[in-house]
Amino acid sequence: MCEAIVEGQLVSAAPDAPKEAACPACGGAVTKRKRRATDGQVTYFYRHKRGVGEECPLRYHPCQR
Ligand SMILES: [Zn+2]
């Protein structure tokens, strides 16, 4: 997902965003990830940690821009 909960606030994934946060839907632990697109643009997003959020509605919805 693009946004996650950090210290009770919704934050967007960005270069200076915290590495670890919580999923706004299931509350599970998520980590910040970085992806470089084919055009060279780097995008940040949050993804569930392994084994977390198996049933979460946001699990298969990475950040789309
Ligand atoms: Zn979740």
N, CA, C, O and the ligand as a Tripos MOL2 file, in Angstrom:
@<TRIPOS>MOLECULE
protein
  261   259    66     0     0
PROTEIN
NO_CHARGES

@<TRIPOS>ATOM
      1 N           0.8330   -1.1980    0.0000 N.3       1 MET1
      2 CA          0.0000    0.0000    0.0000 C.3       1 MET1
      3 C           0.8710    1.2530    0.0000 C.2       1 MET1
      4 O           2.0470    1.2050    0.3610 O.2       1 MET1
      5 N           0.2880    2.3540   -0.4030 N.am      2 CYS2
      6 CA          1.0520    3.6060   -0.4550 C.3       2 CYS2
      7 C           1.2240    4.2100    0.9250 C.2       2 CYS2
      8 O           2.2250    4.8660    1.2120 O.2       2 CYS2
      9 N           0.2400    3.9820    1.7710 N.am      3 GLU3
     10 CA          0.2570    4.6420    3.0640 C.3       3 GLU3
     11 C           0.1760    3.6250    4.1910 C.2       3 GLU3
     12 O          -0.4570    2.5780    4.0570 O.2       3 GLU3
     13 N           0.8200    3.9460    5.2970 N.am      4 ALA4
     14 CA          0.7940    3.0650    6.4490 C.3       4 ALA4
     15 C           0.7370    3.9020    7.7190 C.2       4 ALA4
     16 O           0.9480    5.1150    7.6990 O.2       4 ALA4
     17 N           0.4500    3.2270    8.8150 N.am      5 ILE5
     18 CA          0.3160    3.9300   10.0940 C.3       5 ILE5
     19 C           1.6630    3.9650   10.8120 C.2       5 ILE5
     20 O           2.2920    2.9340   11.0500 O.2       5 ILE5
     21 N           2.0830    5.1800   11.1470 N.am      6 VAL6
     22 CA          3.2990    5.3580   11.9340 C.3       6 VAL6
     23 C           2.9540    6.2350   13.1250 C.2       6 VAL6
     24 O           2.5510    7.3870   12.9670 O.2       6 VAL6
     25 N           3.1150    5.6810   14.3150 N.am      7 GLU7
     26 CA          2.8090    6.4120   15.5410 C.3       7 GLU7
     27 C           1.4120    7.0290   15.4830 C.2       7 GLU7
     28 O           1.2240    8.1820   15.8700 O.2       7 GLU7
     29 N           0.4450    6.2670   15.0050 N.am      8 GLY8
     30 CA         -0.9450    6.6890   14.9950 C.3       8 GLY8
     31 C          -1.3300    7.5850   13.8360 C.2       8 GLY8
     32 O          -2.4790    8.0170   13.7370 O.2       8 GLY8
     33 N          -0.3790    7.8690   12.9560 N.am      9 GLN9
     34 CA         -0.6930    8.7450   11.8290 C.3       9 GLN9
     35 C          -0.4550    8.0380   10.5040 C.2       9 GLN9
     36 O           0.4610    7.2280   10.3600 O.2       9 GLN9
     37 N          -1.3140    8.3720    9.5370 N.am     10 LEU10
     38 CA         -1.1630    7.7960    8.2100 C.3      10 LEU10
     39 C          -0.0600    8.5500    7.4620 C.2      10 LEU10
     40 O          -0.1260    9.7690    7.3030 O.2      10 LEU10
     41 N           0.9370    7.8200    7.0130 N.am     11 VAL11
     42 CA          2.0200    8.4580    6.2760 C.3      11 VAL11
     43 C           2.1670    7.7900    4.9150 C.2      11 VAL11
     44 O           1.8780    6.6040    4.7580 O.2      11 VAL11
     45 N           2.6150    8.5580    3.9420 N.am     12 SER12
     46 CA          2.8490    8.0130    2.6150 C.3      12 SER12
     47 C           4.2720    7.4920    2.5250 C.2      12 SER12
     48 O           5.1960    8.0600    3.1080 O.2      12 SER12
     49 N           4.4340    6.4140    1.7950 N.am     13 ALA13
     50 CA          5.7700    5.8800    1.5850 C.3      13 ALA13
     51 C           6.6010    6.9040    0.8140 C.2      13 ALA13
     52 O           6.1870    7.3850   -0.2410 O.2      13 ALA13
     53 N           7.7610    7.2260    1.3420 N.am     14 ALA14
     54 CA          8.6400    8.2180    0.7310 C.3      14 ALA14
     55 C          10.0620    7.9230    1.1740 C.2      14 ALA14
     56 O          10.2850    7.1340    2.0920 O.2      14 ALA14
     57 N          11.0310    8.5640    0.5130 N.am     15 PRO15
     58 CA         12.4320    8.2840    0.8760 C.3      15 PRO15
     59 C          12.7320    8.5000    2.3570 C.2      15 PRO15
     60 O          13.5480    7.7830    2.9370 O.2      15 PRO15
     61 N          12.0750    9.4860    2.9700 N.am     16 ASP16
     62 CA         12.3710    9.7720    4.3750 C.3      16 ASP16
     63 C          11.3390    9.1860    5.3400 C.2      16 ASP16
     64 O          11.3590    9.4940    6.5320 O.2      16 ASP16
     65 N          10.4430    8.3480    4.8330 N.am     17 ALA17
     66 CA          9.4440    7.7220    5.6990 C.3      17 ALA17
     67 C          10.0910    6.5810    6.4910 C.2      17 ALA17
     68 O          11.0940    6.0070    6.0670 O.2      17 ALA17
     69 N           9.5070    6.2670    7.6350 N.am     18 PRO18
     70 CA         10.0700    5.1860    8.4600 C.3      18 PRO18
     71 C          10.0630    3.8420    7.7420 C.2      18 PRO18
     72 O           9.1880    3.5610    6.9230 O.2      18 PRO18
     73 N          11.0580    3.0190    8.0670 N.am     19 LYS19
     74 CA         11.1640    1.6990    7.4280 C.3      19 LYS19
     75 C          10.0620    0.7620    7.8680 C.2      19 LYS19
     76 O           9.5870   -0.0590    7.0830 O.2      19 LYS19
     77 N           9.6530    0.8790    9.1170 N.am     20 GLU20
     78 CA          8.6620   -0.0280    9.6530 C.3      20 GLU20
     79 C           7.4120    0.7350   10.0470 C.2      20 GLU20
     80 O           7.4860    1.8180   10.6270 O.2      20 GLU20
     81 N           6.2560    0.1540    9.7210 N.am     21 ALA21
     82 CA          4.9910    0.8010   10.0380 C.3      21 ALA21
     83 C           3.9310   -0.2780   10.2090 C.2      21 ALA21
     84 O           4.2420   -1.4680   10.2540 O.2      21 ALA21
     85 N           2.6680    0.1540   10.3060 N.am     22 ALA22
     86 CA          1.5770   -0.7960   10.4650 C.3      22 ALA22
     87 C           0.5630   -0.6100    9.3490 C.2      22 ALA22
     88 O           0.3420    0.5060    8.8780 O.2      22 ALA22
     89 N          -0.0520   -1.7090    8.9310 N.am     23 CYS23
     90 CA         -1.0550   -1.6690    7.8730 C.3      23 CYS23
     91 C          -2.3210   -0.9750    8.3740 C.2      23 CYS23
     92 O          -2.8090   -1.3020    9.4550 O.2      23 CYS23
     93 N          -2.8660   -0.0160    7.6010 N.am     24 PRO24
     94 CA         -4.0850    0.6740    8.0210 C.3      24 PRO24
     95 C          -5.3100   -0.2350    8.0230 C.2      24 PRO24
     96 O          -6.2970    0.0710    8.6910 O.2      24 PRO24
     97 N          -5.2660   -1.3380    7.2910 N.am     25 ALA25
     98 CA         -6.4280   -2.2230    7.2040 C.3      25 ALA25
     99 C          -6.4160   -3.2980    8.2870 C.2      25 ALA25
    100 O          -7.4220   -3.4940    8.9680 O.2      25 ALA25
    101 N          -5.3040   -3.9900    8.4550 N.am     26 CYS26
    102 CA         -5.2710   -5.1150    9.3920 C.3      26 CYS26
    103 C          -4.3900   -4.8530   10.6040 C.2      26 CYS26
    104 O          -4.4160   -5.6240   11.5630 O.2      26 CYS26
    105 N          -3.6190   -3.7860   10.5750 N.am     27 GLY27
    106 CA         -2.7620   -3.4780   11.7140 C.3      27 GLY27
    107 C          -1.4840   -4.2860   11.7640 C.2      27 GLY27
    108 O          -0.6880   -4.1530   12.6930 O.2      27 GLY27
    109 N          -1.2910   -5.1290   10.7540 N.am     28 GLY28
    110 CA         -0.0930   -5.9640   10.7150 C.3      28 GLY28
    111 C           1.1600   -5.1550   10.3950 C.2      28 GLY28
    112 O           1.0800   -4.0410    9.8770 O.2      28 GLY28
    113 N           2.2980   -5.7250   10.7060 N.am     29 ALA29
    114 CA          3.5610   -5.0340   10.4630 C.3      29 ALA29
    115 C           3.8680   -4.9750    8.9700 C.2      29 ALA29
    116 O           3.7320   -5.9680    8.2560 O.2      29 ALA29
    117 N           4.2810   -3.8070    8.5150 N.am     30 VAL30
    118 CA          4.6780   -3.6370    7.1220 C.3      30 VAL30
    119 C           6.0640   -2.9910    7.0740 C.2      30 VAL30
    120 O           6.4830   -2.3140    8.0130 O.2      30 VAL30
    121 N           6.7460   -3.2110    5.9870 N.am     31 THR31
    122 CA          8.0550   -2.5900    5.8100 C.3      31 THR31
    123 C           8.0740   -1.7910    4.5190 C.2      31 THR31
    124 O           7.3650   -2.1120    3.5660 O.2      31 THR31
    125 N           8.8800   -0.7640    4.5000 N.am     32 LYS32
    126 CA          8.9640    0.0870    3.3160 C.3      32 LYS32
    127 C           9.8280   -0.6030    2.2670 C.2      32 LYS32
    128 O          10.8820   -1.1610    2.5720 O.2      32 LYS32
    129 N           9.3600   -0.5510    1.0430 N.am     33 ARG33
    130 CA         10.1050   -1.1500   -0.0550 C.3      33 ARG33
    131 C          10.3070   -0.1000   -1.1300 C.2      33 ARG33
    132 O           9.6040    0.9080   -1.1870 O.2      33 ARG33
    133 N          11.2790   -0.3630   -1.9720 N.am     34 LYS34
    134 CA         11.6080    0.5750   -3.0420 C.3      34 LYS34
    135 C          11.5870   -0.1860   -4.3570 C.2      34 LYS34
    136 O          12.0530   -1.3220   -4.4370 O.2      34 LYS34
    137 N          11.0500    0.4420   -5.3760 N.am     35 ARG35
    138 CA         11.0080   -0.2210   -6.6810 C.3      35 ARG35
    139 C          11.4160    0.7770   -7.7420 C.2      35 ARG35
    140 O          10.9680    1.9230   -7.7430 O.2      35 ARG35
    141 N          12.2600    0.3350   -8.6340 N.am     36 ARG36
    142 CA         12.6670    1.2050   -9.7300 C.3      36 ARG36
    143 C          11.9170    0.7870  -10.9910 C.2      36 ARG36
    144 O          12.0260   -0.3530  -11.4420 O.2      36 ARG36
    145 N          11.1690    1.7080  -11.5410 N.am     37 ALA37
    146 CA         10.3950    1.4110  -12.7360 C.3      37 ALA37
    147 C          11.3060    1.4060  -13.9650 C.2      37 ALA37
    148 O          12.4670    1.8100  -13.8990 O.2      37 ALA37
    149 N          10.7600    0.9450  -15.0710 N.am     38 THR38
    150 CA         11.5580    0.8420  -16.2910 C.3      38 THR38
    151 C          12.0120    2.2110  -16.7950 C.2      38 THR38
    152 O          13.0070    2.3280  -17.5100 O.2      38 THR38
    153 N          11.2580    3.2490  -16.4040 N.am     39 ASP39
    154 CA         11.6580    4.5940  -16.8460 C.3      39 ASP39
    155 C          12.6630    5.2270  -15.8830 C.2      39 ASP39
    156 O          13.0140    6.3980  -16.0260 O.2      39 ASP39
    157 N          13.1230    4.4460  -14.9000 N.am     40 GLY40
    158 CA         14.1390    4.9370  -13.9850 C.3      40 GLY40
    159 C          13.5930    5.6200  -12.7590 C.2      40 GLY40
    160 O          14.3530    5.9800  -11.8600 O.2      40 GLY40
    161 N          12.2790    5.8070  -12.7040 N.am     41 GLN41
    162 CA         11.6800    6.4530  -11.5380 C.3      41 GLN41
    163 C          11.6170    5.4860  -10.3690 C.2      41 GLN41
    164 O          11.2350    4.3280  -10.5370 O.2      41 GLN41
    165 N          11.9850    5.9490   -9.2040 N.am     42 VAL42
    166 CA         11.9350    5.1230   -8.0090 C.3      42 VAL42
    167 C          10.6470    5.3960   -7.2510 C.2      42 VAL42
    168 O          10.3170    6.5460   -6.9620 O.2      42 VAL42
    169 N           9.9200    4.3300   -6.9310 N.am     43 THR43
    170 CA          8.7060    4.4940   -6.1480 C.3      43 THR43
    171 C           8.8530    3.7310   -4.8300 C.2      43 THR43
    172 O           9.5130    2.6940   -4.7650 O.2      43 THR43
    173 N           8.2360    4.2560   -3.8080 N.am     44 TYR44
    174 CA          8.2680    3.6270   -2.4990 C.3      44 TYR44
    175 C           6.8770    3.1320   -2.1590 C.2      44 TYR44
    176 O           5.8750    3.7370   -2.5380 O.2      44 TYR44
    177 N           6.8300    2.0310   -1.4440 N.am     45 PHE45
    178 CA          5.5410    1.5050   -1.0100 C.3      45 PHE45
    179 C           5.7670    0.6430    0.2290 C.2      45 PHE45
    180 O           6.8930    0.2560    0.5430 O.2      45 PHE45
    181 N           4.6760    0.3560    0.9160 N.am     46 TYR46
    182 CA          4.7480   -0.5030    2.0960 C.3      46 TYR46
    183 C           4.1850   -1.8730    1.7660 C.2      46 TYR46
    184 O           3.1870   -2.0090    1.0570 O.2      46 TYR46
    185 N           4.8520   -2.8780    2.3000 N.am     47 ARG47
    186 CA          4.4120   -4.2470    2.0690 C.3      47 ARG47
    187 C           4.4070   -5.0180    3.3880 C.2      47 ARG47
    188 O           5.2520   -4.7950    4.2550 O.2      47 ARG47
    189 N           3.4470   -5.9220    3.5230 N.am     48 HIS48
    190 CA          3.3820   -6.7440    4.7350 C.3      48 HIS48
    191 C           4.6600   -7.5460    4.9060 C.2      48 HIS48
    192 O           5.2850   -7.9690    3.9340 O.2      48 HIS48
    193 N           5.0330   -7.7460    6.1640 N.am     49 LYS49
    194 CA          6.1470   -8.6470    6.4330 C.3      49 LYS49
    195 C           5.7000  -10.0680    6.1060 C.2      49 LYS49
    196 O           4.5080  -10.3630    6.0220 O.2      49 LYS49
    197 N           6.6810  -10.9290    5.9250 N.am     50 ARG50
    198 CA          6.3830  -12.3200    5.5910 C.3      50 ARG50
    199 C           5.4650  -12.9470    6.6470 C.2      50 ARG50
    200 O           5.7290  -12.8600    7.8470 O.2      50 ARG50
    201 N           4.3850  -13.5800    6.1790 N.am     51 GLY51
    202 CA          3.4850  -14.2630    7.1010 C.3      51 GLY51
    203 C           2.4630  -13.3560    7.7660 C.2      51 GLY51
    204 O           1.6390  -13.8220    8.5530 O.2      51 GLY51
    205 N           2.5090  -12.0580    7.4550 N.am     52 VAL52
    206 CA          1.5760  -11.1080    8.0580 C.3      52 VAL52
    207 C           0.5400  -10.6970    7.0190 C.2      52 VAL52
    208 O           0.8560  -10.5540    5.8380 O.2      52 VAL52
    209 N          -0.6950  -10.5090    7.4640 N.am     53 GLY53
    210 CA         -1.7290   -9.9740    6.5920 C.3      53 GLY53
    211 C          -2.1970  -10.9140    5.5020 C.2      53 GLY53
    212 O          -2.5850  -10.4710    4.4210 O.2      53 GLY53
    213 N          -2.1660  -12.2170    5.7780 N.am     54 GLU54
    214 CA         -2.5850  -13.2040    4.7670 C.3      54 GLU54
    215 C          -3.9970  -12.9190    4.2600 C.2      54 GLU54
    216 O          -4.2950  -13.1340    3.0850 O.2      54 GLU54
    217 N          -4.8580  -12.4380    5.1410 N.am     55 GLU55
    218 CA         -6.2550  -12.1830    4.7740 C.3      55 GLU55
    219 C          -6.5230  -10.7030    4.5430 C.2      55 GLU55
    220 O          -7.6740  -10.2990    4.3770 O.2      55 GLU55
    221 N          -5.4930   -9.9100    4.5300 N.am     56 CYS56
    222 CA         -5.6910   -8.4730    4.4480 C.3      56 CYS56
    223 C          -6.1450   -8.0350    3.0580 C.2      56 CYS56
    224 O          -5.5820   -8.4820    2.0590 O.2      56 CYS56
    225 N          -7.1680   -7.1570    2.9770 N.am     57 PRO57
    226 CA         -7.6540   -6.6750    1.6770 C.3      57 PRO57
    227 C          -6.6110   -5.8450    0.9310 C.2      57 PRO57
    228 O          -6.7060   -5.6780   -0.2850 O.2      57 PRO57
    229 N          -5.6220   -5.3260    1.6480 N.am     58 LEU58
    230 CA         -4.6140   -4.4920    0.9890 C.3      58 LEU58
    231 C          -3.3970   -5.2990    0.5300 C.2      58 LEU58
    232 O          -2.4830   -4.7570   -0.0900 O.2      58 LEU58
    233 N          -3.3960   -6.5790    0.8360 N.am     59 ARG59
    234 CA         -2.1960   -7.3780    0.5940 C.3      59 ARG59
    235 C          -1.7550   -7.3340   -0.8700 C.2      59 ARG59
    236 O          -0.5700   -7.1950   -1.1710 O.2      59 ARG59
    237 N          -2.7240   -7.4540   -1.7680 N.am     60 TYR60
    238 CA         -2.3590   -7.5120   -3.1790 C.3      60 TYR60
    239 C          -2.6070   -6.2010   -3.8960 C.2      60 TYR60
    240 O          -2.8550   -6.1690   -5.1020 O.2      60 TYR60
    241 N          -2.5350   -5.1300   -3.1420 N.am     61 HIS61
    242 CA         -2.7190   -3.8270   -3.7570 C.3      61 HIS61
    243 C          -1.5060   -2.9430   -3.4910 C.2      61 HIS61
    244 O          -1.5690   -2.0200   -2.6800 O.2      61 HIS61
    245 N          -0.4170   -3.2250   -4.1690 N.am     62 PRO62
    246 CA          0.7420   -2.3530   -4.0140 C.3      62 PRO62
    247 C           0.4410   -0.9700   -4.5560 C.2      62 PRO62
    248 O          -0.5760   -0.7470   -5.2130 O.2      62 PRO62
    249 N           1.3330   -0.0580   -4.2720 N.am     63 CYS63
    250 CA          1.1120    1.3210   -4.6610 C.3      63 CYS63
    251 C           1.0820    1.4800   -6.1820 C.2      63 CYS63
    252 O           2.0390    1.1240   -6.8700 O.2      63 CYS63
    253 N          -0.0120    2.0120   -6.6910 N.am     64 GLN64
    254 CA         -0.1260    2.2870   -8.1240 C.3      64 GLN64
    255 C          -0.1540    3.7920   -8.3330 C.2      64 GLN64
    256 O          -0.9710    4.4920   -7.7350 O.2      64 GLN64
    257 N           0.7270    4.2810   -9.1700 N.am     65 ARG65
    258 CA          0.7360    5.7150   -9.4440 C.3      65 ARG65
    259 C           0.5910    5.9570  -10.9290 C.2      65 ARG65
    260 O           0.5760    7.1070  -11.3690 O.2      65 ARG65
    261 ZN         -2.8780   -5.4060    6.1110 Zn       66 ZN66
@<TRIPOS>BOND
     1     1     2 1
     2     2     3 1
     3     3     4 2
     4     3     5 am
     5     5     6 1
     6     6     7 1
     7     7     8 2
     8     7     9 am
     9     9    10 1
    10    10    11 1
    11    11    12 2
    12    11    13 am
    13    13    14 1
    14    14    15 1
    15    15    16 2
    16    15    17 am
    17    17    18 1
    18    18    19 1
    19    19    20 2
    20    19    21 am
    21    21    22 1
    22    22    23 1
    23    23    24 2
    24    23    25 am
    25    25    26 1
    26    26    27 1
    27    27    28 2
    28    27    29 am
    29    29    30 1
    30    30    31 1
    31    31    32 2
    32    31    33 am
    33    33    34 1
    34    34    35 1
    35    35    36 2
    36    35    37 am
    37    37    38 1
    38    38    39 1
    39    39    40 2
    40    39    41 am
    41    41    42 1
    42    42    43 1
    43    43    44 2
    44    43    45 am
    45    45    46 1
    46    46    47 1
    47    47    48 2
    48    47    49 am
    49    49    50 1
    50    50    51 1
    51    51    52 2
    52    51    53 am
    53    53    54 1
    54    54    55 1
    55    55    56 2
    56    55    57 am
    57    57    58 1
    58    58    59 1
    59    59    60 2
    60    59    61 am
    61    61    62 1
    62    62    63 1
    63    63    64 2
    64    63    65 am
    65    65    66 1
    66    66    67 1
    67    67    68 2
    68    67    69 am
    69    69    70 1
    70    70    71 1
    71    71    72 2
    72    71    73 am
    73    73    74 1
    74    74    75 1
    75    75    76 2
    76    75    77 am
    77    77    78 1
    78    78    79 1
    79    79    80 2
    80    79    81 am
    81    81    82 1
    82    82    83 1
    83    83    84 2
    84    83    85 am
    85    85    86 1
    86    86    87 1
    87    87    88 2
    88    87    89 am
    89    89    90 1
    90    90    91 1
    91    91    92 2
    92    91    93 am
    93    93    94 1
    94    94    95 1
    95    95    96 2
    96    95    97 am
    97    97    98 1
    98    98    99 1
    99    99   100 2
   100    99   101 am
   101   101   102 1
   102   102   103 1
   103   103   104 2
   104   103   105 am
   105   105   106 1
   106   106   107 1
   107   107   108 2
   108   107   109 am
   109   109   110 1
   110   110   111 1
   111   111   112 2
   112   111   113 am
   113   113   114 1
   114   114   115 1
   115   115   116 2
   116   115   117 am
   117   117   118 1
   118   118   119 1
   119   119   120 2
   120   119   121 am
   121   121   122 1
   122   122   123 1
   123   123   124 2
   124   123   125 am
   125   125   126 1
   126   126   127 1
   127   127   128 2
   128   127   129 am
   129   129   130 1
   130   130   131 1
   131   131   132 2
   132   131   133 am
   133   133   134 1
   134   134   135 1
   135   135   136 2
   136   135   137 am
   137   137   138 1
   138   138   139 1
   139   139   140 2
   140   139   141 am
   141   141   142 1
   142   142   143 1
   143   143   144 2
   144   143   145 am
   145   145   146 1
   146   146   147 1
   147   147   148 2
   148   147   149 am
   149   149   150 1
   150   150   151 1
   151   151   152 2
   152   151   153 am
   153   153   154 1
   154   154   155 1
   155   155   156 2
   156   155   157 am
   157   157   158 1
   158   158   159 1
   159   159   160 2
   160   159   161 am
   161   161   162 1
   162   162   163 1
   163   163   164 2
   164   163   165 am
   165   165   166 1
   166   166   167 1
   167   167   168 2
   168   167   169 am
   169   169   170 1
   170   170   171 1
   171   171   172 2
   172   171   173 am
   173   173   174 1
   174   174   175 1
   175   175   176 2
   176   175   177 am
   177   177   178 1
   178   178   179 1
   179   179   180 2
   180   179   181 am
   181   181   182 1
   182   182   183 1
   183   183   184 2
   184   183   185 am
   185   185   186 1
   186   186   187 1
   187   187   188 2
   188   187   189 am
   189   189   190 1
   190   190   191 1
   191   191   192 2
   192   191   193 am
   193   193   194 1
   194   194   195 1
   195   195   196 2
   196   195   197 am
   197   197   198 1
   198   198   199 1
   199   199   200 2
   200   199   201 am
   201   201   202 1
   202   202   203 1
   203   203   204 2
   204   203   205 am
   205   205   206 1
   206   206   207 1
   207   207   208 2
   208   207   209 am
   209   209   210 1
   210   210   211 1
   211   211   212 2
   212   211   213 am
   213   213   214 1
   214   214   215 1
   215   215   216 2
   216   215   217 am
   217   217   218 1
   218   218   219 1
   219   219   220 2
   220   219   221 am
   221   221   222 1
   222   222   223 1
   223   223   224 2
   224   223   225 am
   225   225   226 1
   226   226   227 1
   227   227   228 2
   228   227   229 am
   229   229   230 1
   230   230   231 1
   231   231   232 2
   232   231   233 am
   233   233   234 1
   234   234   235 1
   235   235   236 2
   236   235   237 am
   237   237   238 1
   238   238   239 1
   239   239   240 2
   240   239   241 am
   241   241   242 1
   242   242   243 1
   243   243   244 2
   244   243   245 am
   245   245   246 1
   246   246   247 1
   247   247   248 2
   248   247   249 am
   249   249   250 1
   250   250   251 1
   251   251   252 2
   252   251   253 am
   253   253   254 1
   254   254   255 1
   255   255   256 2
   256   255   257 am
   257   257   258 1
   258   258   259 1
   259   259   260 2
@<TRIPOS>SUBSTRUCTURE
     1 MET1         2 RESIDUE 1 A MET
     2 CYS2         6 RESIDUE 1 A CYS
     3 GLU3        10 RESIDUE 1 A GLU
     4 ALA4        14 RESIDUE 1 A ALA
     5 ILE5        18 RESIDUE 1 A ILE
     6 VAL6        22 RESIDUE 1 A VAL
     7 GLU7        26 RESIDUE 1 A GLU
     8 GLY8        30 RESIDUE 1 A GLY
     9 GLN9        34 RESIDUE 1 A GLN
    10 LEU10       38 RESIDUE 1 A LEU
    11 VAL11       42 RESIDUE 1 A VAL
    12 SER12       46 RESIDUE 1 A SER
    13 ALA13       50 RESIDUE 1 A ALA
    14 ALA14       54 RESIDUE 1 A ALA
    15 PRO15       58 RESIDUE 1 A PRO
    16 ASP16       62 RESIDUE 1 A ASP
    17 ALA17       66 RESIDUE 1 A ALA
    18 PRO18       70 RESIDUE 1 A PRO
    19 LYS19       74 RESIDUE 1 A LYS
    20 GLU20       78 RESIDUE 1 A GLU
    21 ALA21       82 RESIDUE 1 A ALA
    22 ALA22       86 RESIDUE 1 A ALA
    23 CYS23       90 RESIDUE 1 A CYS
    24 PRO24       94 RESIDUE 1 A PRO
    25 ALA25       98 RESIDUE 1 A ALA
    26 CYS26      102 RESIDUE 1 A CYS
    27 GLY27      106 RESIDUE 1 A GLY
    28 GLY28      110 RESIDUE 1 A GLY
    29 ALA29      114 RESIDUE 1 A ALA
    30 VAL30      118 RESIDUE 1 A VAL
    31 THR31      122 RESIDUE 1 A THR
    32 LYS32      126 RESIDUE 1 A LYS
    33 ARG33      130 RESIDUE 1 A ARG
    34 LYS34      134 RESIDUE 1 A LYS
    35 ARG35      138 RESIDUE 1 A ARG
    36 ARG36      142 RESIDUE 1 A ARG
    37 ALA37      146 RESIDUE 1 A ALA
    38 THR38      150 RESIDUE 1 A THR
    39 ASP39      154 RESIDUE 1 A ASP
    40 GLY40      158 RESIDUE 1 A GLY
    41 GLN41      162 RESIDUE 1 A GLN
    42 VAL42      166 RESIDUE 1 A VAL
    43 THR43      170 RESIDUE 1 A THR
    44 TYR44      174 RESIDUE 1 A TYR
    45 PHE45      178 RESIDUE 1 A PHE
    46 TYR46      182 RESIDUE 1 A TYR
    47 ARG47      186 RESIDUE 1 A ARG
    48 HIS48      190 RESIDUE 1 A HIS
    49 LYS49      194 RESIDUE 1 A LYS
    50 ARG50      198 RESIDUE 1 A ARG
    51 GLY51      202 RESIDUE 1 A GLY
    52 VAL52      206 RESIDUE 1 A VAL
    53 GLY53      210 RESIDUE 1 A GLY
    54 GLU54      214 RESIDUE 1 A GLU
    55 GLU55      218 RESIDUE 1 A GLU
    56 CYS56      222 RESIDUE 1 A CYS
    57 PRO57      226 RESIDUE 1 A PRO
    58 LEU58      230 RESIDUE 1 A LEU
    59 ARG59      234 RESIDUE 1 A ARG
    60 TYR60      238 RESIDUE 1 A TYR
    61 HIS61      242 RESIDUE 1 A HIS
    62 PRO62      246 RESIDUE 1 A PRO
    63 CYS63      250 RESIDUE 1 A CYS
    64 GLN64      254 RESIDUE 1 A GLN
    65 ARG65      258 RESIDUE 1 A ARG
    66 ZN66       261 GROUP 0 **** ****
